[in-house]
Amino acid sequence: MIKPALSLLLCGLVFLAGCGRAPEAARDAGGGKRLTVALLPKSKGNAYFISCRAGAEKAARALGVELLFDGPTDTDPAKQNEIIENWITLGVDVIAAACENREGISTALRKAQARGIKVITYDADALPDARAFFVNQATPEGIGQTLMDEAARLTNAEGEFAVILSTLTASNMQEWLKHIRARLAEKYPRMKLVAVRPCDDQKDKAQTEATTLLSAHPNLRLLMNICSPAVPGAAEAVKQAGKTGQVKVIGLGLPSENRRYVKEGVTDSVILWKTEDLGALAVEAAVALAQGTLKRGDTAFRNAAGATYEVRGDQLLLGQPFIFNRDNIDQFNF
């Protein structure tokens, strides 16, 4: 029989040993290991990805999974690779990545897959063999055609326009630009794309680029901006140049960042999707992939809330682009 004093001593040793050991992994309420989803943005300070994160966090809480969120301060493909290498070392369950450089990130993602980590992409894709599914906010055709059709509507389908994008290497930007060019050639022979300029996902640089374009192309009719910081940057350039109404401004962006310019008549329309929904769907798809409920050959994906999304091959589609304008922009708070 163990004496009371010895029993207390042993219990104390056990308690101290337990306190000194860091937990190996997060645990769910039942004591089992919680699934860990690592969400990688192109740049974590971009309001677009901050909004995606908000949706992702809601989905993670609802599903009872742990969410890690990290990314470069600015668009930096090398930094994205470093973060993935760290997550491989940590042994996360799933990585959901918005890829700045399609080819550059794929090696790191393949390594993650080789270590047993599930991989999906969202917003901007990697090479197909580096992930299982791409959560696509809309088809590239849909985005490119919507942008080009809106530009044509605002300019009576004639005159010069220019494009400002994040970087010349961003895979999603290049896909959208390809379909913008295709729509232009197919339907709008009296319109001319005169320049494509990068802004490195920075509003101030977008404003500088837009100012340069306005000076270099005095007959410019429209600025089309296909990354979120570029839309308010271009709008500010047009406003300061005194060309409100003369040079139209459209682009892919957040209603919250562009509401003032839309109300002032500087920006005519903002085209996007519900970014929180994109972040949420990325987490939902990641969890389903890890649990085996999302697999190749599926044609539809139903989330826990009952919403159904189309699965087209290895792509999971959020839906069609939406046009925000002066008539409806106050209805949205993201």
N, C-alpha and C positions, 0 to 999 in steps of 0.2 A: 504493500500500500504506500502511495506517495504521501509524504508528510505535507501539511498545509503550506509551510514556508517554501519548500522545494517546488510545490505545485505553482505557487505564485511566481517564483523565479523563472520557471520554464515558460509560463504564460507570457511573462514580460519579455523573454528572449524572442519568443515567437512573434509578439507584437512589434518589437523593434525590427526584426528581420523583415516583416511585411512592410513596415513604413519605409524602410530603406530601399526597397525595390521599386523601380518605376514600372508602371503597367506596360505590358508588351503591346497592347492594342486597346482601342476604345471598345467598351462592352455595351451590349444592349441591355434592356431591362431584365431579360431572362438569363443574363450572364454570358451569352454567346458573343463572338466577335462581331462588331459592327462593320458593315461594308464602308470602305473609304473611297470616295470619289474625289479626284484631283482635277480642278477646273483651271485651264490655262487660257488667259486672254492674250490678245496681241500686245496690248499695253494696259496695265491695271489702272492708270489714271484717266483713261478715256471714258467719258460719260456713257458712251454706248455700252461698254463692258461693265461699268458700275451698275447699269440697269440690268444687264444680263445676270450679274451676280445676285442682285436682289431676288430675281425669279428663281435662280438656282438654290438660294438659301431656303426659300419657302418650300420648294420641292424636297430638299434634303430633310427638312424638319418633318414634313408630312410623311416621308418614307422611312424616317428613323435611321438615316445614314449620316456618316461624318463627311463634311465637305471641306476640302482644302482649296484655297484660292490664292494663286500667286502668278505673277507675270512680270515682264520688263516694265521699267518706268516709262521708257519710250519704246517705239517699235525696234526691236533688236533680236533678229533670228538667233544669234549666238547665245543670248541670255535665255531664250526659250529652251534651247537645247540643254543648258546648264540646269534649269529647273526640272526638266524631265529626268535628267540623270539623277538628281537628288530624290525625286519621287520613286525612281527605280530602286535606289538604295533603301528608302523607307519601306518599300514593299506595298504601295497602295494597291487597291483592287482594280480600279478603273481610272484611266486618264481620258479626259475630254478636252481636246485642244483646238483653239482657233489659230490656224497656222499662218504665220507671217511669210515664211518662205517654204513653198510646197516641197521642193526637193530637199532643202537643207534640213528640215525637221524630220523627214521620213526615216532617216537612219536611226535617230534616237527612238522614234516610235516603234520601229521594227525590233529594236533591242528590248524595249518594254514588253512587247508581245512575246519575244523569245523567253522572257523571264516569267511568263504566265500572267502578265497584267493585260486586262482587256483595254482596248483603245477604240474610242470614237473621235470624230472631229465635229466641230460645229462652226458656223459662220464662214470659215475659210478652210478648204480641204487640204489634206496631205495626198501623197500618191496612194492609189487604192490598196496596194498590198501592205501599207503601213497602218491600216485601221480596219475595223469591221464594218462600221457604218459612218456616213456623213449626215449629220442633222443640218439640213439645208433650210434656211429661212424662206427661201422661194427659189424657183428654178432660175438659173442664169438667164434663160430666154425671157422669162416673165419680168425680171428686173430690168434687163436691157431694153426690152420693148416698151415697158411702161415709162421709163425715163425718156426714151427717144420720142414716143408718141406725145408725151406731155410737153417736151421741148418744141415739137412741131406745132402743137396747138397754140402755144404762147407766142410763136413767131410767125404764124400763118405759113408755116412750112417753107420758110426761105431765109437766107442770110447765114452769117458766120456764127459759130459757137465754139466754145472751148471746154475742155474737161479738166477738173482738178481731182486727183485721187490721192490715196495715202502714200504708197510707194509703187515704183515701177515693177517690183518683184512680187507684190502681193497676189496670190493666185486667184482669189475671188475677184479682185479688181480687174485683172486681165480677162477673166471669163466674162464679166459684165461688159467690159469695153468691146470685146469681140462681138457680142450680140447688139450693142449700140451701133457699131459700125455696120453690121449686117442689116439691121433695120433701116439705117440711114440709106444704104445702097439700094435696098429693096423698095422703099416707099417715098423717100424725100430727096429727089434729085436736085432741088433748088437750095438745099442746105449744105453747108460745108464745115467740117470739123477742122479747125485751123491749128489747134495745139492741145497737147496733153501734158500736164505738169504735176509733179508730186509735191506734197506738203508735209510728208513724214508724220501724218496724224496730228498736226499741230495747227491750231486756229491762227496764231500769229503768222506762221509761215504761209498758210493758205491766203491770208489777207495780203501778204506781200506778193505772192504769185498772182493773185487776182489783179492787184494794182498794176503789175508789170504787163499782164495780158491786156488790160484796158488801154494802156499806153501804146503797146505794140500793135494792137488791132483796133483802130478807131471805129471800124464798122461792126464791131462785135455786137451781136444781138442777145446772146444768152451765155451764162456761165452754168455749166452742169457739174455738180460736185458729188462724187460718189464715195466719200467717206464722211463720217458725221462731223468732225471738227471743221471741215472745209466749207460747210454750208454757211454757218454764221461768219466765218472768216471772209468769204467772198461777199456776203451781204454787207459787211462793214466797209469793204473796199468800194463797192458800188455806191453806198450811201455817202462816203467821204468824197468820192469823185463827183458827186452831184448828178449821178446818172440813174437815180431811182425811176423805174418805169421805162427808161430808155434801154437799159440792159437788164434782162430778166434773170432771176436767180432761182434755180431749182436744185434738188439733190436729195441724197439719202441722209437722213438725220433724225435727231430726236425732237419731238414737238416742243419740249421744255426749253431746249437751247435756241429754238428759232421762233418762238411765239412772238417776241417783240418785233422782229423783222417782218414777220408775216402781217402783224397788225399794222405796221407802218407802211406796208405795201412795197417793201424792198424785196422780200422773198415771196415768190408767187405760190410755190407749193413744195412741200416736203414729202418725200416718198420713203416709206419704211415698212416695218412690221412691228408687232408688239414685242419689244426686246426682252421684257421680263418673261414672256412666254417662250422665247427662244432659249433663255438660260434654264428655265424649268424643264423644257423638253429635253435639253442636253443631259440633265441629271436623270430624268425619268428613263431615257433611253440607255444611259450608262448602267443604271441599276438593273434594268430589264436584261441587258446584255450579260451582265455578271451573273444573273440568276437563271439565265437560259430561256427566258420568256420572249426575248427578241432574237430572231435567228434568220439566216439567209433563207430566202424563199417566201418570207412573209409578205403580204400585200397590204397589210394594215396594222397599225399599232394603237392599242387602246390604253390610255393611262388610268390611274387610280380614280380620277374624277369622272371618268366616263367619256372623255373627249377622244375622238378617233382621228388618226393622222394617216395619210397615204404613205406607204412604203413602196418606192419605185426602185427595184434592184437593190443596190446597197446605199440608197439615200432615203432618209426619213424627212418628209416635207412638212414644214410648218404651215404654209399656205400661200396665198397670193399677196403681192405688195398692196399697200394701202396709201392713198393720197390724202395728206393733211393739208388743209388750206384755211383761209380766213373764216369760212363758214363753219368748220367743224373742229378747229384746233383746240378750242377751249374745253372740249369734251375729254381731253386726254392729259394726264398729269405725269407722264414719264419723259 
